[in-house]
Amino acid sequence: MSPKFVMVGRAMSALVILFLLAASVAPKLVGAAVATDSLRSLGWDPRHTLLIGLIELACVILYAIPRTSVLGAVVTTGLLGGAIATQVRVDSPLFSHTLFGLYLGLLLWGGLWLRNADLRAILPVGSRKRPSMDTTSNSESGSHG
């Protein structure tokens, strides 16, 4: 993979990390009214604000550390799934609210895939190696005698 793609992956990952820290984790950790009011409107008890913020912070830290980035992506995906489920439960607008967790998850995994060679080996999206459809190279297509 080209070093340019790795840099794009790092930039995508940095965007996810910065967004989560600034728009979600920080307001919850400081107990900002925007965080407690948002949670209340989604049916969550505001007393859980700090705990949710700490869980989000743990997910971001795991994702940011290269050795634990895949684990971080997995647990963050779970967190985003819960956010999507919450938005569905309160009947939020589909494209702007409900699917926002999906958009963020795609950016998160796309960035990780571009910057992590081991993940690309496991998930060879767009691999140039394609199975051959040539029957002459098939071992079972020998003589039928």
C-alpha positions in Angstrom: 0.0 0.0 0.0 1.3 3.4 -0.9 2.5 5.7 1.9 0.0 8.2 0.7 -2.9 5.8 1.5 -1.4 5.2 5.0 -1.3 9.0 5.6 -4.9 9.3 4.4 -5.8 6.5 6.9 -4.1 8.3 9.7 -5.9 11.5 8.8 -9.3 9.7 8.7 -8.5 8.1 12.1 -7.4 11.4 13.5 -10.7 13.0 12.4 -12.7 10.3 14.2 -10.6 10.6 17.3 -10.8 14.4 17.4 -14.6 14.4 16.7 -15.3 11.9 19.4 -13.2 13.7 22.0 -14.5 17.2 21.2 -18.1 16.5 20.4 -19.0 13.6 22.6 -16.4 12.7 25.3 -15.5 16.2 26.6 -19.0 17.5 27.1 -19.9 14.3 29.0 -16.8 14.4 31.2 -17.3 18.0 32.2 -21.1 17.5 32.7 -22.0 20.1 30.1 -25.7 20.9 29.8 -25.6 20.0 26.1 -24.6 16.4 27.0 -27.1 15.9 29.9 -29.9 17.5 27.9 -29.2 15.4 24.9 -29.1 12.2 26.9 -32.3 13.1 28.6 -34.0 13.8 25.3 -32.9 10.3 24.1 -34.5 8.7 27.2 -31.2 8.2 29.2 -31.0 9.2 32.8 -28.5 12.2 33.0 -26.8 10.6 36.0 -25.2 8.2 33.5 -23.5 11.0 31.6 -20.1 10.6 33.2 -20.1 6.8 32.9 -21.0 7.0 29.2 -18.3 9.6 28.7 -15.7 7.4 30.4 -16.7 4.4 28.3 -16.4 6.5 25.1 -13.0 7.8 26.3 -11.8 4.2 26.8 -12.9 3.3 23.3 -11.1 6.3 21.8 -7.9 5.5 23.7 -7.9 1.9 22.5 -8.5 3.0 18.9 -5.7 5.6 19.1 -3.0 3.2 20.3 -1.7 1.3 17.3 -1.3 -2.0 19.2 -4.9 -1.9 20.4 -6.5 -0.1 17.5 -8.4 -3.1 16.1 -9.8 -3.8 19.6 -10.7 -0.1 19.9 -12.5 -0.2 16.5 -14.5 -3.3 17.6 -15.6 -1.8 20.9 -16.3 1.6 19.3 -18.4 -0.1 16.7 -20.4 -1.6 19.6 -20.8 1.8 21.1 -21.9 3.3 17.8 -24.4 0.4 17.4 -25.9 1.4 20.7 -26.1 5.0 19.6 -27.9 3.9 16.4 -30.3 1.8 18.4 -31.1 4.7 20.7 -31.8 7.0 17.7 -34.1 4.3 16.2 -35.9 4.0 19.5 -36.8 7.7 19.7 -37.6 7.8 16.0 -34.9 10.3 15.1 -34.5 11.4 11.5 -32.8 8.7 9.5 -30.0 10.3 7.5 -29.0 13.0 9.9 -29.2 11.3 13.3 -29.9 7.6 13.1 -27.3 6.7 10.5 -24.7 9.2 11.8 -23.1 6.3 13.8 -22.8 4.3 10.6 -21.1 7.2 8.9 -18.7 7.5 11.8 -18.1 3.8 11.9 -17.3 3.7 8.2 -14.8 6.5 8.6 -13.3 4.7 11.7 -12.8 1.4 9.9 -11.8 2.9 6.6 -9.0 4.9 8.4 -7.9 1.8 10.3 -7.9 -0.4 7.1 -5.8 2.1 5.2 -3.2 2.5 8.0 -3.0 -1.1 9.3 -1.4 -3.7 7.0 -2.4 -6.6 9.2 -6.1 -5.6 8.9 -5.7 -5.3 5.1 -4.3 -8.9 5.0 -7.4 -10.2 6.9 -9.9 -8.1 5.0 -8.5 -7.8 1.5 -11.1 -5.3 0.2 -10.5 -4.6 -3.5 -7.7 -7.2 -3.7 -6.1 -7.6 -7.1 -5.9 -11.3 -6.7 -9.1 -12.7 -8.1 -10.1 -16.4 -8.3 -9.5 -17.7 -11.8 -12.6 -18.7 -13.8 -10.4 -20.5 -16.3 -11.4 -24.2 -16.4 -8.1 -25.3 -17.9 -6.3 -24.5 -14.7 -8.9 -26.3 -12.5 -7.4 -29.5 -11.0 -10.6 -31.3 -11.4 -10.9 -30.6 -15.1 -8.2 -33.2 -16.1 -9.0 -36.0 -18.5 -12.4 -37.5 -18.1 -11.6 -40.9 -19.4 
